[in-house]
Amino acid sequence: MMVLGEGKPRRRWPTLEILAMEFSTAYRFPIPEVLIFLYVFFPLFFSHVARAIPVSTEEASLLLVISLSQGVMGLITLILILRNVAYGLANEIKKGLMQTYLTYPVGRGRLLLVKLISGILVPIGFVATSVLVFTAINFPELALKYPHVLVVGLASSLGEILLLGSIMFLSAIIIKRGGTSLAVGIALMFILQIADLALSITASITGWEGLWHIRYLLGPSLAFLTYYQAPGAQAGVVVSDGETFVPEFWECMGYLVGHYALIIAICLASLIYFMRRFEPT
Amino acid sequence: MNVIECRGLVKCFGEVVALNGLDLEVPRRSIFGLIGPNGAGKTTTIRICLGLLKPDSGEALLFGEDPWNNPGVRTRVGVLHEHMAFPTSLRVLKFLEHVARIYGVGDARRRALEVLSLVGLKDAARRRIGGLSAGMKQRLGIAQALIHEPDLVIADEPTANLDPLGRTELLELIARLHKDEKMDFVISSHILPELSRICDFIALIHAGRVHISGRLEELMKEFGRAFRISSSDPRRLLSKVRELPYVREAYVIGQDLVVEVEEGSEGSLYADVNEVARKAGVELYGVESKVATLEDLFRRVVLRGFRR
């Protein structure tokens, strides 16, 4: 009989082991290579486009390059998140891999954190690094002169991806099916786009300031673009009393904080559901 | 302390009542067999005991602790599910190394190779899990359940997907690990002869409840005083035999009448059955004593709703 149990027990990092397994599965060849190509190509391309667009202020120029390069990459990132959430989370629940993980000595909260890191935070990390590096390379003087614009611009852009990603994440845990989860994710993307458009139109027609607050809360990058008067953003909107509404910087920060509070609330809802109620199929 | 204790477990999935007040005690130093028909509640019981499901009411304890979100207690348990899922893109050895490190096993690679040898999967160590056959995946499941030398292994249909040789090897391995490594096992299976070969204790679950539970040897003795009576009309004989005061159970299986009697009344049946048959106008072909099997118990509980 072979004797098991020999060898000195190592310090245990079970969460990291599961994370390592996740990375091996979710980011195997050629996914990282394709992502690196895309995340290098688009910022390079859009940084040249951004140089060509006339802007009123230097801050607007910096914000524009972040917004433009993040725009296309944001879509790629969203697709990646959608794939990770639908096939890396919902499908794993359906197929029983989550059940296997749940029998290991890892807390439910940590397991969910692993899924959050692998499914959402890594793609966000990719796009953030890409935008930061290429903004620094192409606009070093602006990045150094206005670091706060760089930070808020990036934070607001990434927040919008995170919001959608966190909703997809919550729905995947509840739905527990890859295909359905994918369909719900795609539907969510369209619904949010349509809702954003409907909100803008209604706000413009009615002139009700409250609707603009809601819109900026859901998309704080628009608030910053408006504040810095970047091309393409409304240079203020006419509200009911005939005055033009341009958000102040502190208001923009308020939208950003509120936006992240919303993301945290959705992530907390996922965590609470997963820890208290979630049962694998 | 029992390794598993369930008290009054109730679990419903929508309209379906999977467990309906299930009580179960799995003692230490045992190979415990959970038997029952499909949909009896075996897998649900196991999943509650592992903290994968939350009971609607009642309590399940694993080593005296609530298993829900309790990583500590899971270090003592190895698990083999009926349909075990693995990260298919990983290689077998790499996966087992990860699992070994999750459980804090020293020298994960060596241990992974050891358990792969143990389950006869060493040649597949470098293969991707996605490319393994169903039987090989089952062996991998057994390997990962044993990798950290758990105190208890919970296995749901462990011999599913294995060929006859693989089944025999697995049963021998379980018996050996129980004897040499003092590992306890809870095994759910439909294959009753296999369970009767290795189990010390059994619980028979039907319709979400434990109907019979105890040491297998004692149950066989208790339910072993049975006779198979061949006659021209077993159904007519049935009603007459039931009138005998020492008859505990009588039922027809195929063309035979099976009669279970009180302890010490075996001789009386031999003496009385001829007379009973004559009075009933039934021609008697023969009476033979019958050793009870798990299948008999299974039939009695499932087909006839016997409960003790």
Interface residues (C-beta under 8 A of the other chain):
Chain A: M1 M2 L4 G5 E6 G7 K8 P9 R10 R11 R12 W13 P14 E17 I18 A20 M21 S24 T25 R28 E92 K95 G96 L97 Q99 T100 L102 T103 Y104 P105 V106 G107 R108 M275 R277 E279 P280
Chain B: L50 G51 L52 L53 K54 N69 P71 G72 R74 T75 V77 V79 H81 H83 M84 A85 F86 P87 T88 S89 L90 K94 F95 H98 V99 R101 I102 Y103 G104 V105 G106 D107 A108 R110 R111 E114 V115 S117 L118 L146 E149 R176 D180 E181
